Amino acid sequence: MKLPIIAYGDSVLRKKATEITKDYPDLEVLIANMFDTMYGAHGVGLAAPQIGLSVRLFIIDATSFAEDEPGLKDFKKVFINAKIIEESGEKWSFNEGCLSIPEIREDVSRLGNVKISYFDENWKQHQESFDGLAARVIQHEYDHIEGKLFTDKLSPLRRALLKNRLDSISKGLVKVDYKMKFPALKKGKR
């Protein structure tokens, strides 16, 4: 089931998310719904805060980048209670967007490698290192469970230049082809 995506300006996007346990209610259904929601919005990643749940869960399907990075051919993962252990390597810029901040894309500089500990959907613990676009998407989604957005990584001047557009998004003054909830609208439906 496709769920509405929470728009920029909602406080849930600014909270540090809490860990979940194996008995989290309907976790399997939630994960399936998150994938449906992400695919319906043409995304490559989605974090639980983006659907209004302040829990440490995010999903990624970066297979669409396989043409650029063949190692991403089967890169579809669930990250539960993730913890970044280390970020390293050269900083590089890439044009990022976010389903919660539609119609805005900006060049964001991130370190090229990430080492992360997490549980998968079967509660198997992993500690893995990723680089390139996989590392970037993981860092972007991880930021969501830490209460951060990609716009936080922009210069103060660039953020100031985007302020009116960001305010418009929070008011629902944006056209998207997926369901969203806007903090400034009482009904919260689109």
N, C-alpha and C positions, 0 to 999 in steps of 0.2 A: 504494500500500500504506500502510495506517495504521500509524504507528510509535508506540511508547509515549512518553508525555510525562514528562519528568524532574520529580519533585516537589521542592518547597521543601526545602532542607537539603542538597542534593547540591552538592558543590564545583564542578561544571562551571558552575553558574549564577552563580558568583562570580568566574570567570576572565575577564580581558579577552581576547576572542577574537582569533585571528590572521587575517590576510588570506589569500585563496586566489588561485589563478591560473587561467587559461583551461583548463589541462589537469587541473583538479581531477577526480578519478575519479567518473564517473557523475553529474555535476552535474545534468544534465537530469532524470535519474531521481530524484535527491534532491529537487529542487524540486517535481516532481510528487507525490512521497510527502509532502512537507511540506504541500502544499495539501490532499491527501487527509486527512492527520492533523488539520489545522486545521479543515476542514469537519466531520470526524467528531466533533470536540470542540465544535463550534458557536462557534469563535473567529473573530476578525477579523484576527488577526496571529499569527505564530509565528516565533521566532528559532531558529537552529540549536542554540544551547546548550540549548534546551528539549527537544531530542531527543538530547542527549548529545554534540553536536559543537561544539567550541570554535572555530568559524570565523565570519567576519564575513559572515553571510548571514541575511536575514530576508525574510519575505513578508507581504503585507497584501492583504486583500480587504475594503474598507470599504463595499461597495455596500449592505450592510444599513442603513447610516446615511443612504441617499439620501433618505428621507422627510423627515429633519431638515435635511439639506444636499444639495440636488439636484445639486451639483457632484460628489458622490461616486457618481453613478449607474454609472460605469464604472471606479471606482477599485480596480483590481487590479494590484499591482506586485510585482516582485522587486527587492530591494536587495542588491547584492554590494559588499563592501569600502566600505560607506557611511562617510561622515565628515560630521558636522554642522559646518557652517561658522559658522552664527550662529543664535541663538535670540533672539527679540525680541517686543515687544508687551506687552499687558496679561496679567497672571497671571489664570487662571480655574480654578475647581475643577470636577471632573467625577468621577463615581463610576466607578472603574476596578476591573477584576478581572484575573486572570491564569490561564491554563490550568495553570501550574505551582503555583498557590496556589488550588486550588478552594475554593468556599464562602466566600471572603472577598472582600468588595468594600468599598472605602474611597474617600472623596473625596480626590483628589490635585490639588494646585495646580501648573500648568505654564504657561509662557509661551505665548502664542497663535500665534506664527509660528515657522517653522523654515526655514532654508536648508540644503540638504544636497547633497553630491556623492556619486554612486554609479554603479555599473555595473548594467545590467539583465541579464536572462538571456541576451541575445545579445552581451554584452560591449560594448554601446554605452554610452559615458559620458554622464551627465546631471549638470546642476547646476540644481536647481529649488527654488522656494520654495513652502511650503504653509502653510495656516492652518486654524483651526477643528479639527474632529475628525480630519481627515487629519494635521495637525501633531501632534496628541495621540497618535494611534496610532503614528506614526513615532517620536516621542520614547520611547514605552513600549518598542517593539521595539528601538530603538537602545540603550536602557539595557541590554537583555539582552546585546548583544554587547560592552558595556562592563563586564559583571559586576555590574550593578545591578538591583534589583527595585523595583517600585512601593512596597513597604512601607518602603524606605529613605527615601522622601520624606515619611513620616508623622512626627508629633511623637514624641519619646522616650516620652512617656506613652502615646500610642496604641499604639506598638509593644510596650510592656510589657503593655498590656491584651490584645494579640493573641498574646503569647508562647505560651500553652498551646495555642491553636488551631493556631498554626504548627508547634509541636512534634508535635501530633497528625497533621498532614498529612505530616510527614517520616517518621512511623511507619506510614503507610498507614491511619490511622484516619479515613478520609473516603470518602464514597460519590460516585463519578463514573460516567458512562456511557461513558467512553473508557479506553483502556489507559494505565496510568501505571507508572513505576518509582519506588520509594520508597527513599531512602538508608538507612533504618534496617532494611529487610528484606533478609535474606541472598539470598533467591531473586530479589527484585526484580520479581516478577510480581504482577499483580492480576487 
